[in-house]
């Protein structure tokens, strides 16, 4: 559930506050601090994406240089395959 930022439009209040509510929830209409002013929902940076589990870090995909050298050495030792003549 996202956190939304609001600001009261009442000149005396002008409070900034955040509210944790569901995406499908209706936006807040009245300021919870002064109970008089209407509020504006502000555009914020949002929360970042959270990736959980394996496979999201560079170390999960990175192969050691020893593995690469071993494969290159094996390829050099193999004779090239010849295609059969017709």
Phi and psi in degrees as a GROMACS rama.xvg file:
@    title "Ramachandran Plot"
@    xaxis  label "Phi"
@    yaxis  label "Psi"
@TYPE xy
-81.6248  162.311  UNK-2
-106.01  125.513  UNK-3
-105.497  142.461  UNK-4
-98.7897  138.817  UNK-5
-130.273  157.555  UNK-6
-136.893  134.198  UNK-7
-73.9513  139.157  UNK-8
-91.9594  -5.93601  UNK-9
-67.1135  129.839  UNK-10
-63.4527  -29.382  UNK-11
-81.5757  -28.7354  UNK-12
-92.0475  -68.1766  UNK-13
52.3215  29.507  UNK-14
-70.3145  141.934  UNK-15
-102.315  134.597  UNK-16
-152.767  162.001  UNK-17
-114.862  146.928  UNK-18
-135.676  128.85  UNK-19
-90.7928  108.461  UNK-20
-145.822  160.262  UNK-21
-69.1437  160.596  UNK-22
-64.6484  -36.7049  UNK-23
-85.072  -4.57732  UNK-24
-70.6116  146.363  UNK-25
-67.7006  145.003  UNK-26
-64.2376  151.732  UNK-27
-67.4202  143.435  UNK-28
-110.686  -36.8413  UNK-29
-113.757  148.399  UNK-30
-70.8986  128.117  UNK-31
-73.6104  -13.7052  UNK-32
-85.7441  -50.5949  UNK-33
-101.351  -14.913  UNK-34
62.0992  7.16572  UNK-35
-114.105  -48.2052  UNK-36
-75.5637  147.912  UNK-37
-80.9336  158.766  UNK-38
-119.804  152.857  UNK-39
-108.931  136.052  UNK-40
-83.6516  127.695  UNK-41
-92.5096  152.003  UNK-42
-86.1402  120.702  UNK-43
-116.395  176.403  UNK-44
-72.2352  -16.5055  UNK-45
75.6465  173.84  UNK-46
-89.8023  158.009  UNK-47
-80.5354  167.205  UNK-48
-73.6404  142.002  UNK-49
-116.289  116.032  UNK-50
-98.7516  123.34  UNK-51
-115.633  147.586  UNK-52
102.513  -179.801  UNK-53
-84.3056  159.284  UNK-54
98.5376  4.27295  UNK-55
-110.405  1.29759  UNK-56
-115.661  152.846  UNK-57
-61.9078  -29.3793  UNK-58
-71.1926  -20.7583  UNK-59
-73.7975  -27.6112  UNK-60
-101.037  -20.4088  UNK-61
-69.1937  132.841  UNK-62
-104.754  146.325  UNK-63
-71.1017  155.707  UNK-64
-65.8122  -24.8758  UNK-65
-64.5933  -37.7426  UNK-66
-64.6849  -40.4559  UNK-67
-67.425  -43.0795  UNK-68
-64.8212  -36.6601  UNK-69
-64.1757  -43.3373  UNK-70
-65.9222  -40.2115  UNK-71
-65.1248  -38.8118  UNK-72
-66.2876  -39.677  UNK-73
-65.2991  -37.9562  UNK-74
-68.1195  -35.0668  UNK-75
-71.7884  -30.4799  UNK-76
-77.8441  -27.5221  UNK-77
-73.3402  134.916  UNK-78
-74.5056  150.488  UNK-79
-69.5953  136.514  UNK-80
-76.007  137.534  UNK-81
-99.7143  138.704  UNK-82
-78.8689  141.113  UNK-83
-67.6726  140.749  UNK-84
-84.6464  145.811  UNK-85
